Amino acid sequence: MDQKEDWTLEDHFKNLVTEARDLYLSDEVPCVDGPPTPLEFHRDWVCPNRPVIFRRCIDNWPALSKWTPAYLRDKIGDQAVTVAVTPNGMADAVYKEKFVMPEERQMKFSSFLDILEKKENKQTQTEDPVQEEGVFYVQKQNSNLLSEFRDIIDDVETELAWASAALGKQPDAVNFWMGEEKAVTSMHKDHYENLYCVISGQKHFILHPPTDLPYIPYGTYPAARYKVSTGDEFDVMDEPDVGEVPWIPIDPVLPNLERWPNYGNSKPVHCTVHAGDVLYLPSLWFHHVRQEHATIAVNFWYDMEYDIKYNYFKFLEGLVKSNQSASVR
């Protein structure tokens, strides 16, 4: 699109989004059979910062056939794991104008499985009752696969060799994910190259490229945390030591366009990642995640390169903030 001298900053934002879609983005996340070579991965996907789903490239992982509830109960049932618990499935999300983190509980993995199975079967009582108020999700993002799930590490790889070769580094973290259908990851971005491997079930992603930033609503919110009080009610407790947290308040599944009309100028990309698939989610892409009940996944976080791509993103971020400030004067 030819730019005009009398264009406003809003005109330039719209042109940015349009050109990105026209030049290198697509309306769907492409799927590729088999693992790429390091060169193909870097050339075709990392350099242009484009997401892709690789199919049948972790078929050699025993976890794809082994990781049933019965197997996990036998192998790691007595292992203490960290579980995020919320009243609504929204951990690390904006709630009542606060950025609210989950309550974190240590429990045996067998107890966590009991909760998932009880909810799936819609039972009201069991011989060994378990506390089940709230939504439960194993989502500790501190390389928990290598710490809390060591006894099943041999069922997967602790890196994707082609990704490590392409990126020239080892993963910063390898995480294990499992939870209820109601457990949702609110929209955010990461400074990581993310390789997301689904072992069982399905994950549903809503994606936005970094160029959609002008239309993604951001706010700064005081930090808080859920905490169960007497009577199994969830309180929201302030976390003043954490400070203010910048976060995205909109739900892209049911966006409130009356409150955030500019979001309507963006164009989300939807994709479903099935068992055996690996989603490459590039750094700085905004994403929102839902799942089937008891879906299991493993993901690899590789630290991004803080190169010209990052510089341009921060420049765009500054322009957006300046434009917002000017519009409220």
Phi and psi in degrees as a GROMACS rama.xvg file:
@    title "Ramachandran Plot"
@    xaxis  label "Phi"
@    yaxis  label "Psi"
@TYPE xy
-71.7024  128.562  ASP-2
-85.2588  145.585  GLN-3
-112.442  152.6  LYS-4
-65.3292  -28.8859  GLU-5
-91.5226  11.5704  ASP-6
-63.5633  142.421  TRP-7
-87.3647  171.931  THR-8
-62.1584  -34.4215  LEU-9
-62.1666  -37.9041  GLU-10
-63.3406  -39.8032  ASP-11
-68.1307  -37.2728  HIS-12
-61.4846  -45.7929  PHE-13
-63.1515  -38.6792  LYS-14
-65.6085  -39.0211  ASN-15
-58.4418  -48.8921  LEU-16
-63.4928  -43.5133  VAL-17
-64.7939  -46.5497  THR-18
-65.3621  -38.3146  GLU-19
-60.7768  -41.8662  ALA-20
-67.881  -40.1997  ARG-21
-71.9317  -34.7517  ASP-22
-90.5394  -39.0113  LEU-23
-146.738  -10.01  TYR-24
-97.0186  165.216  LEU-25
-134.29  166.839  SER-26
-77.6709  -13.4539  ASP-27
-130.752  154.834  GLU-28
-81.522  119  VAL-29
-66.6153  153.696  PRO-30
-117.513  138.258  CYS-31
-128.154  134.523  VAL-32
-80.9754  131.965  ASP-33
79.5378  164.518  GLY-34
-72.8041  145.996  PRO-35
-81.5111  164.621  PRO-36
-75.3353  160.577  THR-37
-54.9496  -40.0212  PRO-38
-63.8472  -46.8992  LEU-39
-61.2116  -42.7965  GLU-40
-62.3117  -46.5586  PHE-41
-69.8558  -43.446  HIS-42
-70.8848  -45.6906  ARG-43
-88.4625  -22.6776  ASP-44
-128.996  -46.5009  TRP-45
-71.0849  -50.8318  VAL-46
-59.939  -47.084  CYS-47
-80.3678  -1.28929  PRO-48
58.6047  53.032  ASN-49
-119.935  134.899  ARG-50
-75.4949  156.505  PRO-51
-157.736  151.492  VAL-52
-109.121  122.592  ILE-53
-97.4556  124.502  PHE-54
-104.419  145.716  ARG-55
58.2379  37.1687  ARG-56
-111.197  1.86343  CYS-57
-125.556  27.132  ILE-58
-62.7292  -20.4986  ASP-59
-83.574  -1.17702  ASN-60
-77.4578  119.968  TRP-61
-58.502  -25.5971  PRO-62
-57.2338  -30.3687  ALA-63
-60.701  -31.8833  LEU-64
-104.889  -25.2761  SER-65
-85.7091  -33.2346  LYS-66
-79.1455  66.0638  TRP-67
-90.605  161.427  THR-68
-55.0552  -38.5589  PRO-69
-65.6563  -42.6535  ALA-70
-65.5604  -45.47  TYR-71
-64.7595  -37.3667  LEU-72
-63.2512  -39.653  ARG-73
-71.1547  -40.3617  ASP-74
-80.9504  -40.3175  LYS-75
-134.194  20.1666  ILE-76
-58.3706  -34.2124  GLY-77
-89.2813  -2.67238  ASP-78
-74.5045  131.26  GLN-79
-76.7184  129.313  ALA-80
-128.877  160.265  VAL-81
-92.9959  126.145  THR-82
-122.632  129.96  VAL-83
-84.8845  132.172  ALA-84
-127.297  129.165  VAL-85
-136.521  162.172  THR-86
-78.2087  -18.1139  PRO-87
-131.14  2.86432  ASN-88
85.0874  -1.30663  GLY-89
-102.532  91.0281  MET-90
-90.0823  141.938  ALA-91
54.0036  66.0592  ASP-92
-149.981  162.33  ALA-93
-81.9855  126.108  VAL-94
-142.431  121.114  TYR-95
51.5088  47.5368  LYS-96
63.6332  27.1256  GLU-97
-132.783  150.742  LYS-98
-89.5323  108.497  PHE-99
-107.401  123.792  VAL-100
-93.6867  160.418  MET-101
-77.0301  158.398  PRO-102
-72.7573  135.581  GLU-103
-108.798  126.892  GLU-104
-120.449  143.199  ARG-105
-93.887  125.888  GLN-106
-150.033  159.394  MET-107
-64.3358  143.246  LYS-108
-62.0635  -31.3028  PHE-109
-62.9775  -35.7803  SER-110
-67.8677  -38.6644  SER-111
-61.7591  -44.0952  PHE-112
-63.4413  -38.2911  LEU-113
-57.1662  -43.4294  ASP-114
-63.7577  -47.4556  ILE-115
-61.4293  -44.3584  LEU-116
-68.4938  -37.2229  GLU-117
-64.852  -41.4959  LYS-118
-70.17  -37.9196  LYS-119
-64.2901  -38.9559  GLU-120
-86.0123  -4.83579  ASN-121
56.2255  39.1443  LYS-122
-84.1317  151.959  GLN-123
-104.802  -18.5235  THR-124
-143.941  149.284  GLN-125
-134.397  165.564  THR-126
-65.3699  -29.8855  GLU-127
-121.671  84.3086  ASP-128
-58.2489  143.293  PRO-129
-125.854  147.041  VAL-130
-69.585  123.962  GLN-131
-134.224  15.7601  GLU-132
-66.7917  129.422  GLU-133
102.097  -176.198  GLY-134
-112.991  131.889  VAL-135
-111.183  136.525  PHE-136
-151.797  122.292  TYR-137
-82.1331  109.582  VAL-138
-149.699  23.0767  GLN-139
-66.2071  117.717  LYS-140
-99.0799  56.283  GLN-141
-128.491  35.3662  ASN-142
62.9001  44.3258  SER-143
-64.6451  -23.4398  ASN-144
-60.2516  -37.0148  LEU-145
-83.7251  -11.3158  LEU-146
-111.675  -55.4781  SER-147
-90.7053  -12.6548  GLU-148
-124.371  34.0418  PHE-149
-59.3749  -32.3512  ARG-150
-73.5798  -7.22083  ASP-151
-121.35  13.455  ILE-152
-62.0163  -34.0774  ILE-153
-65.1525  -12.3075  ASP-154
-84.1821  -7.38106  ASP-155
-134.781  -179.846  VAL-156
-100.739  146.911  GLU-157
-91.8696  6.75308  THR-158
-160.84  161.362  GLU-159
-100.631  109.945  LEU-160
-57.1736  -41.1302  ALA-161
-67.5816  -32.6097  TRP-162
-73.0978  -43.2363  ALA-163
-61.1454  -39.9935  SER-164
-67.4107  -41.9267  ALA-165
-66.6612  -39.1156  ALA-166
-89.8736  -12.9648  LEU-167
70.5671  30.5704  GLY-168
-162.654  166.448  LYS-169
-90.4024  159.192  GLN-170
-63.5476  143.446  PRO-171
-72.2592  -32.3939  ASP-172
-153.048  148.045  ALA-173
-127.409  114.745  VAL-174
-115.223  146.875  ASN-175
-105.649  134.1  PHE-176
-128.269  133.908  TRP-177
-161.253  135.128  MET-178
-171.98  -172.451  GLY-179
-77.8185  163.984  GLU-180
-61.7333  -32.0057  GLU-181
-75.6806  -11.7392  LYS-182
-74.7121  121.931  ALA-183
-126.068  142.686  VAL-184
-99.061  115.861  THR-185
-68.2215  161.564  SER-186
-65.7454  134.637  MET-187
-164.598  179.092  HIS-188
-129.87  161.059  LYS-189
-129.476  153.567  ASP-190
-92.5746  44.0786  HIS-191
-134.272  151.004  TYR-192
-84.5052  117.091  GLU-193
-109.024  122.027  ASN-194
-108.501  108.667  LEU-195
-108.425  113.444  TYR-196
-108.489  119.016  CYS-197
-91.4515  125.343  VAL-198
-90.4184  -44.1678  ILE-199
-148.516  151.758  SER-200
83.201  -154.446  GLY-201
-144.654  148.079  GLN-202
-120.447  136.425  LYS-203
-112.44  118.059  HIS-204
-108.9  140.007  PHE-205
-113.496  122.807  ILE-206
-119.833  147.908  LEU-207
-133.775  134.944  HIS-208
-70.9262  161.455  PRO-209
-57.3819  -27.7109  PRO-210
-69.4919  -11.3744  THR-211
-82.08  -0.303989  ASP-212
-49.1255  -40.5169  LEU-213
-59.0466  -19.3916  PRO-214
-112.23  6.21679  TYR-215
-95.8241  115.37  ILE-216
-69.8631  133.342  PRO-217
-123.868  149.508  TYR-218
-144.168  171.696  GLY-219
-118.21  125.97  THR-220
-129.408  141.627  TYR-221
-65.6902  139.884  PRO-222
-77.4734  146.649  ALA-223
-150.763  173.831  ALA-224
-145.452  142.274  ARG-225
-72.0271  142.93  TYR-226
-147.566  128.569  LYS-227
-77.9799  129.385  VAL-228
-103.566  -171.068  SER-229
-61.7362  143.202  THR-230
82.7099  11.6549  GLY-231
62.6422  22.8387  ASP-232
-87.118  145.597  GLU-233
-93.5331  123.104  PHE-234
-99.0283  155.029  ASP-235
-106.952  111.543  VAL-236
-104.193  128.823  MET-237
-63.376  145.375  ASP-238
-121.876  74.9551  GLU-239
-62.4179  -26.4691  PRO-240
-68.2191  -23.5453  ASP-241
-76.3935  -34.6093  VAL-242
86.5103  -158.521  GLY-243
-85.7042  140.996  GLU-244
-122.644  122.74  VAL-245
-75.6686  129.143  PRO-246
-152.824  166.219  TRP-247
-98.9072  119.272  ILE-248
-86.8209  -14.3023  PRO-249
-79.9897  145.12  ILE-250
-96.545  109.236  ASP-251
-70.381  -12.617  PRO-252
-72.3151  -43.8944  VAL-253
-131.915  72.6292  LEU-254
-67.9962  137.318  PRO-255
-86.889  90.599  ASN-256
-77.3896  -15.0142  LEU-257
-69.4149  -38.4225  GLU-258
-82.2509  -38.7869  ARG-259
-125.219  71.1169  TRP-260
-63.1639  -29.2861  PRO-261
-65.5113  -22.714  ASN-262
-60.1231  -25.9159  TYR-263
-65.0759  -16.6226  GLY-264
-81.6535  -11.3294  ASN-265
-87.4097  168.657  SER-266
-136.608  93.7026  LYS-267
-67.0481  153.732  PRO-268
-113.443  128.714  VAL-269
-106.331  141.247  HIS-270
-152.244  152.485  CYS-271
-116.728  129.343  THR-272
-105.012  118.844  VAL-273
-96.163  168.921  HIS-274
-56.3041  130.346  ALA-275
92.807  -8.18686  GLY-276
-90.0084  154.438  ASP-277
-126.563  116.964  VAL-278
-91.3279  124.625  LEU-279
-89.6104  112.512  TYR-280
-106.715  105.803  LEU-281
-65.7921  157.136  PRO-282
-58.6391  144.814  SER-283
74.0475  2.44347  LEU-284
-79.1178  134.333  TRP-285
-77.5607  140.292  PHE-286
-150.163  146.688  HIS-287
-128.284  137.674  HIS-288
-131.837  131.551  VAL-289
-121.672  172.588  ARG-290
-155.545  162.532  GLN-291
-75.5016  160.088  GLU-292
-60.1616  131.93  HIS-293
65.2519  22.0774  ALA-294
-61.1721  140.93  THR-295
-117.586  136.811  ILE-296
-145.545  158.725  ALA-297
-130.565  133.162  VAL-298
-128.999  154.957  ASN-299
-116.451  126.332  PHE-300
-105.389  118.579  TRP-301
-107.879  127.295  TYR-302
-58.5265  135.228  ASP-303
-72.6474  161.626  MET-304
-84.5697  127.529  GLU-305
-88.5858  72.9332  TYR-306
-108.72  -155.42  ASP-307
-62.5383  -30.8064  ILE-308
-59.2153  -45.1099  LYS-309
-66.4435  -41.055  TYR-310
-59.7287  -44.2427  ASN-311
-66.5344  -37.4446  TYR-312
-63.7236  -44.7648  PHE-313
-65.1545  -35.1379  LYS-314
-63.6354  -45.5938  PHE-315
-61.469  -41.7296  LEU-316
-58.9328  -42.3984  GLU-317
-64.673  -40.6989  GLY-318
-62.5958  -41.717  LEU-319
-62.0584  -45.4826  VAL-320
-64.0663  -42.2967  LYS-321
-63.0924  -40.8922  SER-322
-65.2943  -40.1769  ASN-323
-65.4796  -40.7609  GLN-324
-64.095  -40.6156  SER-325
-67.0468  -33.0132  ALA-326
-73.2826  -19.6517  SER-327
-99.2028  -0.682015  VAL-328
